Amino acid sequence: MVYSCGEEEKHIEEITLIDRIRTGDESAFRELVTMHRSYIFQTIFAVVRHKKDAEDLSQEVWTRIYFSLPQYEGKGFKTWITRIAVNRAIDFKRASSRRKEDFIAEIEEAVPMTGAPPLEQGVEHEILLRETTAFVREKLHQIPPNYQDVLQAYYIHHQSYQDIAHAQGITIKTVESKLYRAKMWVRNHWKEEEFR
């Protein structure tokens, strides 16, 4: 929907919608989302640079906006929602980066590297890399399904413990426990000599 009215009129419209939302009018919240949906998505995408993550985070940000509306003081609504969106996107990116580092460290610990061949070996290096990739994929399929789902959700899809718990209908403690057992399974079943 395109709003051709001036900034002042738009601000009045936002305040009116917020007042309606505070009285329990859900349709007013849908109007507010429609008004700023693409802006919030673009703001988040500018930080995370991944469409699916930006879509997921947008939904989460709108939930946060909804529950934070009682604290909104009626000034600079766009600035206020931008701050919420940017902070959440930055938090996600930091957490995602930490998870990737943790996963790499854990895999390196479970499967120590014996030294990569020098780049000059060219074709041999490419073939070895392809064979190693295929081997690792095959090993990943050997992980029990009940461990695969949490490993993929956490390390590949960058979901939080809370998101995983909600999606799988389990508690956060169960997610922590499954991740721990999954890591132990990898350490116990992936032998270093197999990767040489």
C-alpha positions in Angstrom: 0.0 0.0 0.0 1.4 3.4 -1.0 0.9 6.4 1.4 1.1 9.7 -0.4 0.2 11.8 2.6 2.9 13.9 4.3 5.1 12.8 7.1 3.0 14.5 9.7 -0.2 12.8 8.5 1.7 9.4 8.4 2.8 10.0 12.0 -0.8 10.7 13.1 -2.0 7.6 11.2 0.7 5.5 13.0 -0.3 6.9 16.5 -4.0 6.1 15.7 -3.1 2.5 14.7 -1.0 2.1 17.9 -3.8 3.4 20.0 -6.2 0.8 18.4 -3.6 -2.0 18.9 -3.3 -1.1 22.6 -7.1 -1.5 22.9 -6.8 -5.0 21.4 -7.6 -4.3 17.7 -5.6 -6.9 15.8 -6.6 -5.5 12.4 -4.8 -2.3 13.3 -1.6 -4.3 13.9 -1.9 -5.9 10.5 -2.3 -2.4 8.9 0.9 -1.3 10.8 2.8 -4.3 9.5 1.6 -3.7 6.0 2.7 -0.1 6.2 6.3 -1.0 7.3 6.8 -4.7 6.2 9.1 -4.1 3.3 11.1 -1.5 5.2 11.7 -3.8 8.1 12.7 -6.7 5.8 15.2 -4.4 3.9 16.7 -3.1 7.1 17.3 -6.6 8.4 18.5 -7.9 5.0 21.1 -5.1 4.9 22.7 -6.6 8.0 22.3 -10.4 7.6 22.5 -10.6 3.7 20.4 -13.8 3.6 16.8 -13.7 2.4 15.4 -16.6 4.4 17.1 -15.4 7.6 15.8 -11.9 6.9 12.3 -13.3 6.5 12.4 -15.3 9.7 13.9 -12.4 11.6 11.2 -10.0 10.3 8.5 -12.1 11.9 10.4 -12.2 15.1 11.0 -8.4 15.0 7.3 -7.8 14.4 6.5 -9.9 17.5 9.0 -7.8 19.5 7.4 -4.6 18.2 4.0 -5.8 19.1 5.0 -6.7 22.7 7.1 -3.5 23.1 4.3 -1.1 22.0 3.3 -0.4 25.6 6.8 1.2 26.1 6.6 3.2 22.9 6.5 6.9 23.8 4.9 8.3 20.6 8.0 9.8 19.1 9.8 8.8 15.9 8.1 5.5 15.3 10.2 4.6 12.2 13.4 5.3 14.2 12.1 3.1 17.1 11.2 0.1 14.9 14.5 0.5 13.0 16.4 0.2 16.3 14.6 -3.0 17.2 15.2 -4.5 13.8 18.9 -3.6 13.6 19.6 -4.7 17.1 18.0 -8.1 16.5 19.8 -8.5 13.1 23.2 -7.7 14.7 22.5 -10.1 17.6 21.6 -12.8 15.1 24.7 -12.2 13.0 27.0 -12.3 16.1 25.4 -15.5 17.4 25.6 -17.1 13.9 29.3 -16.2 13.6 30.0 -17.7 17.1 28.1 -20.9 16.2 30.1 -21.3 13.0 33.4 -20.8 14.9 32.2 -23.3 17.6 31.2 -25.8 15.0 34.5 -25.5 13.1 36.4 -25.8 16.4 34.4 -28.9 17.4 34.9 -30.6 14.0 38.6 -29.8 14.0 38.8 -31.3 17.5 36.9 -34.4 16.5 38.7 -34.7 13.1 42.2 -33.0 13.4 43.5 -31.8 10.1 46.8 -33.5 9.0 47.9 -30.6 6.8 46.4 -29.5 3.5 48.4 -30.2 0.3 50.0 -27.2 -1.2 48.1 -25.3 -3.9 50.7 -26.1 -6.6 49.4 -29.7 -6.7 46.4 -28.4 -8.6 44.4 -31.3 -10.0 45.4 -33.8 -7.3 44.3 -31.3 -4.7 40.9 -30.8 -6.4 40.3 -34.6 -6.6 41.4 -35.0 -2.9 39.1 -32.2 -1.9 36.1 -33.7 -3.8 36.7 -37.1 -2.3 37.0 -35.6 1.2 33.8 -33.6 0.8 31.9 -36.8 -0.4 33.4 -38.7 2.5 32.3 -36.1 5.1 28.8 -35.9 3.6 28.6 -39.7 3.9 29.7 -39.5 7.5 27.1 -36.9 8.2 24.4 -39.2 7.0 25.6 -41.8 9.6 24.7 -39.5 12.5 21.5 -40.7 14.1 18.4 -38.8 12.8 17.5 -37.5 16.3 21.0 -35.9 16.5 21.0 -34.7 12.9 18.0 -32.5 13.3 19.4 -30.5 16.2 22.9 -30.3 14.6 21.4 -28.9 11.4 18.9 -26.6 13.1 21.6 -25.1 15.3 24.8 -25.1 13.1 23.4 -25.0 9.6 20.1 -23.0 10.0 21.4 -20.9 12.9 18.3 -21.4 15.0 18.4 -20.5 18.7 17.7 -23.1 21.4 14.3 -21.5 21.9 13.5 -21.8 18.2 14.5 -25.4 18.0 12.6 -26.2 21.2 9.5 -24.6 19.7 9.8 -26.2 16.3 10.3 -29.7 17.8 7.9 -29.4 20.6 10.5 -30.0 23.3 12.1 -28.0 26.2 15.2 -25.9 25.9 16.9 -28.3 28.3 16.2 -31.2 26.0 17.7 -29.2 23.1 20.9 -28.6 25.1 21.0 -32.3 26.1 20.5 -33.5 22.5 23.2 -31.1 21.2 25.6 -32.3 23.8 24.9 -36.0 23.1 25.2 -35.3 19.3 28.7 -33.8 19.8 29.7 -36.8 22.0 28.4 -39.1 19.3 30.6 -37.4 16.7 33.7 -37.5 18.9 33.1 -41.2 19.7 32.3 -42.4 16.1 34.4 -40.3 13.9 38.0 -41.6 14.1 40.9 -39.4 13.1 42.5 -42.1 11.0 39.4 -42.3 8.7 40.0 -38.8 7.6 43.6 -39.2 6.6 
